[in-house]
Amino acid sequence: MTNPGRESPTNSSADDSIQQPQPHHRPVRSFVIRSARMTRAQRRAFDLHWPEYGIDPGDSQLNYTELFYRDAPTYLEIGFGMGQSLAAMARMRPDDNFIGVDVCKPGVGSVIAAAKSAELTNLRIIEGDAVELLRQRINSQSLSGVYIFFPDPWPKRRHQKRRLIQTPFVELVCSRLQPGGVLHVATDWQDYAEQIERLLSGSELLTNCAADSPYSPRPDYRSLTKYEARGQRLGHGVWDLIYRKN
């Protein structure tokens, strides 16, 4: 998510090293936190409305009923950037709950502002590492879906070990999905799409939702971003991979 024109000024995916790091070794991360100043509007939204939309740091298991004051299917978006797609999904699907996680503070402020403007009650935000969240705070088989839209492709070969979508990460996500839960990844880098397709299609835990192709058409709930629309005008491809947990 660090490519020019993407929603977030920083990479907003998460740690792709699921194994605990060995002593004296730093874990491989798929994100780099760069300094980015919040605008006045983002800072104001964060300061005023974090108690309403934010989930404070901690290691306790999340109770969705307590967070949303209801029982409803709950979906997690990893790396929401500036949050336009996440807020749009929450508006479009009021009967579902949404949790977004990202390391980008301006993006956190932006999506909180959008949520408050739309008076959304089905959206909560976490600022932090998605892998730590999945490991520590998401209950087994509790999510109806996980969305990862345009994770950083780390295009240089020497950096591809930083890509988020790796076997241990997929296994972690699957452990948090309910049977029938959906994993949806979208990318505009063809070689990354091909790598993800090989990985997901080779998993015994997942079944491809596409009938006649490895890739699915963009569903209505994933809004078309300005960056994506510009890429399409230039002839760039976007690949959606939607798999269901067995």
N, C-alpha and C positions, 0 to 999 in steps of 0.2 A: 503494500500500500504506500510505498514511497515514490512511486512513479509520478512524474509531473502530471497534473491535471486530475489526480485522484482526489477522493473526498477529503482525505486526512492529510495534514502536513507532516505526519509522522507515520511510521509503520505501526499499524494497530492490531496486528495479530499477536500470537502468544508463543510461549516456550514450546518447542517441538521435541524437547528431550524429556520423555516420560520416565525414564529410569532415574533413580536418585543419583546425583553426581557422586563420583568417587572422591575421596579426600584429596585436596589440593588441585582438583580439576574444576574449572568453571563450566556450568552447563551450557550447552549450545542453545541459543535463543533465536527465535524467528523474528524478533522485533528489536528495534533500536530506538530508545527513547531520546528524542532530540528536544532541545529547548524550543518551546513555541509559546508565545505570549497569548493569553486569552484577550479577546476584545472586551470592551466595557460591557456589552450586552451578554457575552458568555459568562463573564465574572459575576455580573448581577444575577443571572439565572442560577448559577452555581450557588452563590451565597444565599439567595432567598429561598430556593426551592429544593436544595439537596435533601432536607428532611422529608420532603414529600416523595421524591423520586429516587434518591440515592440509597444504596445498601452499604452500610458502614463496613470497614475492614474487620476481619475476625476469622475464626476457624470453626465456628459453629455451623451445623448443617442448616441450609435454608429451608424454611417452612413456607411453601407457596401460599397456603391458606392464610397465614398470618401476614404475609407480604401484600397480598392482593385483596384480602378480606372476602375471599370466595374460593370455591373449588372450580378450576377450569384447566383445560390443556395449557401447558407451559412450554414455551419455546425460548431457546437461547441463541442470540446472535453474537458471534465472536468477531471482534474487530469491526465495529460499526462505523469507523471513520468519523465524519461529521454528523452522522445519524439520520440523514434524510430518508434512507430506505427503511430504517428501523421505525422511525416515527410514522412513516406512511403505512407500514404493515400494521402497526398498532391501531391506526385510525380505521384501516380497511377491515380489520378483524376484531371487533370489540368483544367477541365471545371468547377470545384467546388471551392468555397472559404472555408477556414478553419481558425477558431479561436481556440487557445488552452489556457486554464487557469490552473494555478498551483501555489502553494505556495513555491515550491522548487526552490531556486535560481540556484543551480547547474543544475537542469533539464532545466531551462529556458536557461541557457548558452549553454547546450548541444543541445537543439533543434534548437536554433538560428544558431549554428555552422553547423548542418546538413542541415538546410534550405539554408544557404549561399553556402555551398559546392555544393548543387544540383541546385543552382540559382533559387530557388522557388520564384514565385511571388504571389502565392495564399495562403499564410500562414501568420498569425499574432499571436502574443503572448501577453498574459496578465499575470503579476505576481500578484496573489491576491486570494481573496475568491470568489469562483464561485457563491455562493448564493447572495452575494452582487452585483456581476456582473449581474446576472439574474434580480434581483430586480430593480437595478438602471440604467443599461446601455443597456439592450437588449429590443428592442421594442416588443410589443405584436404581436404575430403571424408573426414573422419575420424570424425564423430559419427553415431550411429544415430538420434538424436533430440534435440530441444531443447524444453524445457518452460518456459512462462511463465504462471504461475498468479496471477491477480489483480494485474496490474501497476497502478501508480497511474494512475487515470483522468484526473487533472488536469481536473476538471469545468468550471472556469471557462474561458470561451472564450479569454481572453487568455493562458491557460497551456497551451492544448492543443498548442502547439509543443513542449512538454516530453514529450509522450506517447512512450513507448518505441517503439511499433510504427509505424514510418515506413518508407518505401520503401528508403532506404539501409541501414537496419538489417536489413530482411528480406533484402535482397541479400547482406549480410554473413553472416547466418545460413545462407542457402542455399549459400553458397560453402564452408561448413564441414560441411554435411550430405552423407552418402553418397547416391548415387542410391537412391531408395526410403526415405530417412530421413524422419522425421516432425517437423513443427513443430506443437506443440499449445499454443494460447493459451486461457485461460479468463478471463472477466471478468463482473462483475455490473453493469456499466454498459451499458445498451442502446445508447446512441449510440456508445460506444467499440466495442462488438461490431459494429455496423453499419459503422463506419469500417474496422475490421480486416478484415471480410468483403469489403468492396469492394476493399481493397488486395490481399489474398491471392488472391481470385478473379480479379483482373486480372493476376496475375503469370504469365508463361509458364513459370516455373520450378517451379510447384506445381500439384497437383491436389487438389481437395477430397475427403476420405475419406467424407463424408456422401453417402448415395445420394439421398435425397428432400428434403433441406432444406439450407440453407446451414450449419446447425449440427448438431453431433453430440451424441448422448447422452453423459453423463459416463461415461468408461470406468472399470472397477474399479480401475485403478492410481491414479487420482486420488481420494484419500480425501476424504470429506465433512468439511469443517472445521466447528467449532462456529459460526463466524460465518455460514458458508453455510447450515447447518441452520436457524439462527435466521431468516435472511433468507427461506428457503423457507416457514417457518411464517407469516411475515408477508406472503407472496405475492410476494416479490421474485424476479426471474428471474436465472438464471445461464446464460451462453452459452459453449459449448465449440466452438472452431474447430480442426479437426484436418486438416492438409494434408500431402501426401506429395510429396517432391521428385521431379521427373520424371527 
